[in-house]
Amino acid sequence: MKNLFAFHGVDHKSGVTMITQSVAELLAAQNSKLNILFMALNGRKSDSYLKGGIRTIDNFKLQMESKLLISKELARDCRYKGNLYVLGGLENEQEERYYFPEAARYLLEAAASSFDLVLVDTGSCLDSGLALGGLLSAAKRYLILTQQESNLSRYEQLKPLYEKVQISFEGWIVNRYIEEDPHTLKYVGERLFLDKEKLARVQLCSWGRQAEREHKTLLDFRTDCYEEDISNLASTLAQEAGLPPIKRQRKSKLWKNFI
């Protein structure tokens, strides 16, 4: 699906939800005539950085199982703010095992036909039917990791599995990046044999806990380094999707306030 982009984490708490939602918000703000959907396929509701109630995949379970047409329902029920739409993951996390990749693909096909751009948070577990369906259906996939040794080692362990299930990544994002860390961007790229042109960073922002407490993304805290890094990621996706590049403007005009 050419308008579907998936983000995946090498480990739990890699920051997949924050990055996916931030990119979706920025792309929606700078492309006001396009309808953009942020969807969680990670087995959780994933509303930590959202205000107000949202529709979740549970609400469409019957339609997914019976293959009933749901395109119009998605466009009608998932509006969040303006041209940004949100479909949360599962309200009941214990039911994740009942969702298979085929069901996820049906849901994504409906979403792809209803929205101009779909950004999917696929969590970090490949044994999730929803996540696997999202990854296999995406036109482009981005893997998120950190500078922690445990993250780098886990990628090395999982690489053969990614290859086995035929999941390749268009880019790699080192999240919560610290310039002084000995695991530099160059080191990460060389150790993991990654194309340096497809390796990006999102620098550490100290407002993470407050963002969760206030149900906002880090974009709302107007931190220069975070804005720049998310803008770079959004520009990459915009180019892949055939959209205009992200414009760097003064803070007050960088994006709409979705809150």
C-alpha positions as CSV (number, residue, x, y, z in Angstrom):
1,M,0.0,0.0,0.0
2,K,1.9,3.0,-1.3
3,N,0.5,5.5,1.2
4,L,1.1,3.4,4.2
5,F,4.2,3.9,6.4
6,A,5.0,1.7,9.4
7,F,7.3,2.5,12.4
8,H,8.6,-0.4,14.5
9,G,10.7,-0.5,17.6
10,V,13.6,-2.9,18.2
11,D,12.5,-3.2,21.8
12,H,9.8,-2.1,24.2
13,K,9.9,1.6,25.2
14,S,11.9,2.6,22.1
15,G,9.6,5.6,21.6
16,V,7.6,4.3,18.6
17,T,4.3,5.9,19.6
18,M,5.8,9.3,20.3
19,I,7.7,9.5,17.0
20,T,4.9,8.1,14.8
21,Q,2.3,10.5,16.3
22,S,4.7,13.5,16.1
23,V,5.4,12.9,12.4
24,A,1.7,12.4,11.7
25,E,0.9,15.7,13.5
26,L,3.5,17.7,11.6
27,L,2.6,16.2,8.2
28,A,-1.1,17.0,8.9
29,A,-0.3,20.5,9.9
30,Q,1.7,21.2,6.8
31,N,-0.7,19.5,4.4
32,S,-4.1,20.9,5.4
33,K,-5.9,19.6,2.3
34,L,-4.8,16.0,3.0
35,N,-6.5,13.6,5.5
36,I,-3.8,11.8,7.6
37,L,-4.4,8.8,9.9
38,F,-2.3,7.8,12.8
39,M,-3.0,4.2,13.7
40,A,-1.8,2.0,16.6
41,L,-1.2,-1.7,15.7
42,N,0.8,-2.5,18.8
43,G,-1.8,-4.3,20.9
44,R,-2.3,-1.3,23.2
45,K,-4.6,1.7,23.0
46,S,-1.7,4.1,22.7
47,D,-3.4,7.3,23.7
48,S,-0.8,8.5,26.2
49,Y,-0.1,11.6,24.0
50,L,-3.7,12.3,23.0
51,K,-6.5,14.3,24.7
52,G,-10.0,13.2,24.7
53,G,-11.7,9.9,23.7
54,I,-10.7,8.1,20.5
55,R,-12.0,5.1,18.6
56,T,-10.1,1.9,18.9
57,I,-9.7,-1.2,16.8
58,D,-12.0,-3.0,19.2
59,N,-14.9,-0.9,17.7
60,F,-14.3,-2.5,14.3
61,K,-13.6,-6.1,15.3
62,L,-16.9,-7.5,13.9
63,Q,-16.4,-5.7,10.6
64,M,-12.8,-7.0,10.4
65,E,-13.8,-10.5,11.0
66,S,-16.7,-10.5,8.6
67,K,-15.0,-8.4,6.0
68,L,-17.7,-5.8,6.0
69,L,-17.0,-2.5,4.3
70,I,-15.6,0.0,6.9
71,S,-13.9,2.7,4.8
72,K,-16.6,5.3,5.4
73,E,-16.8,4.5,9.1
74,L,-13.1,5.1,9.6
75,A,-13.3,8.5,7.9
76,R,-16.4,9.4,9.9
77,D,-15.4,8.1,13.3
78,C,-11.7,8.6,13.7
79,R,-11.4,12.4,13.3
80,Y,-9.2,13.8,16.0
81,K,-8.4,17.4,15.1
82,G,-8.8,19.1,11.7
83,N,-7.3,16.8,9.1
84,L,-5.6,14.5,11.6
85,Y,-7.4,11.3,12.3
86,V,-6.6,8.7,15.0
87,L,-7.4,5.0,15.4
88,G,-6.2,3.7,18.7
89,G,-5.1,0.1,19.3
90,L,-6.9,-2.3,21.6
91,E,-8.9,-1.2,24.6
92,N,-8.8,-4.8,25.8
93,E,-5.1,-5.9,25.5
94,Q,-5.9,-9.5,26.5
95,E,-7.7,-10.0,23.2
96,E,-4.6,-9.2,21.0
97,R,-4.1,-12.9,20.3
98,Y,-7.4,-13.0,18.5
99,Y,-6.3,-10.6,15.8
100,F,-4.4,-12.1,12.9
101,P,-2.3,-10.4,10.1
102,E,-5.1,-11.0,7.6
103,A,-7.5,-8.9,9.7
104,A,-4.9,-6.2,10.1
105,R,-4.4,-6.1,6.3
106,Y,-8.1,-5.8,5.7
107,L,-8.3,-2.9,8.1
108,L,-5.3,-1.2,6.5
109,E,-6.7,-1.6,3.0
110,A,-9.8,0.2,4.2
111,A,-7.7,2.9,5.8
112,A,-5.5,3.3,2.7
113,S,-8.5,3.9,0.5
114,S,-10.0,6.4,3.0
115,F,-7.0,8.6,3.8
116,D,-4.3,10.2,1.8
117,L,-1.6,9.0,4.2
118,V,-1.5,6.4,6.9
119,L,1.2,6.2,9.6
120,V,1.2,3.1,11.7
121,D,2.8,2.4,15.1
122,T,3.5,-1.4,15.1
123,G,5.1,-1.5,18.5
124,S,8.1,-3.9,19.0
125,C,6.6,-7.5,18.9
126,L,6.7,-9.5,15.7
127,D,4.5,-12.2,17.3
128,S,1.6,-9.7,17.3
129,G,-0.8,-10.4,14.4
130,L,-1.7,-6.7,14.2
131,A,1.9,-5.6,14.1
132,L,3.0,-8.2,11.6
133,G,0.1,-7.3,9.4
134,G,1.0,-3.7,9.5
135,L,4.6,-4.3,8.7
136,L,3.9,-6.6,5.8
137,S,1.4,-4.2,4.3
138,A,3.5,-1.0,4.5
139,A,5.1,0.6,1.5
140,K,8.0,1.8,3.7
141,R,9.1,0.7,7.2
142,Y,11.3,2.5,9.7
143,L,13.0,0.8,12.7
144,I,13.5,2.8,15.9
145,L,16.3,1.9,18.4
146,T,18.4,3.7,21.0
147,Q,22.1,4.0,21.8
148,Q,21.7,1.5,24.6
149,E,23.9,-1.6,24.3
150,S,20.8,-3.8,25.0
151,N,19.1,-2.2,22.0
152,L,22.0,-2.7,19.6
153,S,22.5,-6.3,20.7
154,R,18.8,-7.0,20.3
155,Y,18.9,-5.7,16.7
156,E,21.8,-8.0,16.0
157,Q,19.7,-10.9,17.4
158,L,16.6,-10.0,15.5
159,K,18.1,-9.2,12.1
160,P,17.9,-12.9,10.9
161,L,14.2,-13.0,12.0
162,Y,13.4,-9.8,10.1
163,E,15.0,-11.4,7.0
164,K,13.1,-14.7,7.5
165,V,9.7,-13.0,7.5
166,Q,10.8,-10.7,4.6
167,I,10.7,-7.5,6.5
168,S,13.1,-4.9,5.3
169,F,13.5,-1.3,6.6
170,E,13.7,1.8,4.6
171,G,15.5,3.7,7.4
172,W,16.7,3.4,11.0
173,I,16.1,6.0,13.7
174,V,18.2,6.3,16.8
175,N,15.8,7.8,19.4
176,R,16.7,9.8,22.5
177,Y,20.1,10.4,21.0
178,I,22.8,11.9,23.2
179,E,25.7,13.5,21.4
180,E,28.2,12.6,24.2
181,D,27.3,8.9,24.2
182,P,30.2,6.7,23.0
183,H,27.7,4.9,20.8
184,T,27.7,7.7,18.2
185,L,25.6,7.6,15.1
186,K,28.7,6.6,13.1
187,Y,29.4,3.8,15.5
188,V,25.8,2.5,15.4
189,G,25.8,2.5,11.6
190,E,29.1,0.7,11.3
191,R,28.4,-1.9,13.9
192,L,25.0,-2.8,12.5
193,F,26.0,-2.4,8.9
194,L,23.4,0.2,8.1
195,D,23.4,2.6,5.2
196,K,24.5,6.0,6.7
197,E,22.2,7.8,4.3
198,K,19.3,6.0,5.8
199,L,20.3,6.5,9.5
200,A,18.7,9.3,11.4
201,R,18.5,10.6,15.0
202,V,15.9,12.1,17.3
203,Q,17.7,13.8,20.1
204,L,16.8,13.3,23.7
205,C,14.2,15.8,25.0
206,S,13.8,16.4,28.8
207,W,10.1,16.9,28.6
208,G,9.1,13.3,28.1
209,R,7.4,12.7,31.4
210,Q,5.5,15.9,31.3
211,A,4.4,15.2,27.7
212,E,2.8,11.9,28.9
213,R,1.3,13.6,32.0
214,E,-0.3,16.4,29.9
215,H,-1.2,14.0,27.0
216,K,0.8,15.9,24.4
217,T,3.6,15.0,22.0
218,L,7.0,16.6,22.5
219,L,6.2,19.0,19.6
220,D,4.1,21.0,21.9
221,F,7.1,21.8,24.1
222,R,8.8,23.6,21.2
223,T,12.3,22.2,21.8
224,D,14.5,23.2,18.9
225,C,16.4,19.9,18.6
226,Y,13.2,17.8,18.7
227,E,11.4,20.0,16.2
228,E,14.4,19.8,13.8
229,D,14.8,16.0,14.0
230,I,11.0,15.3,13.6
231,S,10.9,17.8,10.7
232,N,13.7,15.9,9.0
233,L,11.8,12.6,9.4
234,A,8.6,14.1,8.2
235,S,10.4,15.6,5.2
236,T,11.7,12.1,4.3
237,L,8.3,10.6,4.5
238,A,6.8,13.5,2.5
239,Q,9.3,12.9,-0.2
240,E,8.5,9.2,-0.3
241,A,4.8,10.0,-0.4
242,G,5.2,12.6,-3.2
243,L,4.2,15.5,-0.9
244,P,5.8,18.9,-0.7
245,P,8.8,19.1,1.7
246,I,8.3,20.3,5.3
247,K,8.8,24.0,5.6
248,R,11.0,25.2,8.5
249,Q,9.2,28.3,9.9
250,R,9.2,30.3,13.0
251,K,8.0,28.4,16.0
252,S,4.6,30.1,16.2
253,K,3.9,29.0,12.6
254,L,5.6,25.6,12.4
255,W,2.4,23.6,12.9
256,K,-1.2,23.9,14.0
257,N,-2.0,23.4,17.7
258,F,-4.0,20.1,17.7
259,I,-4.8,20.5,21.5
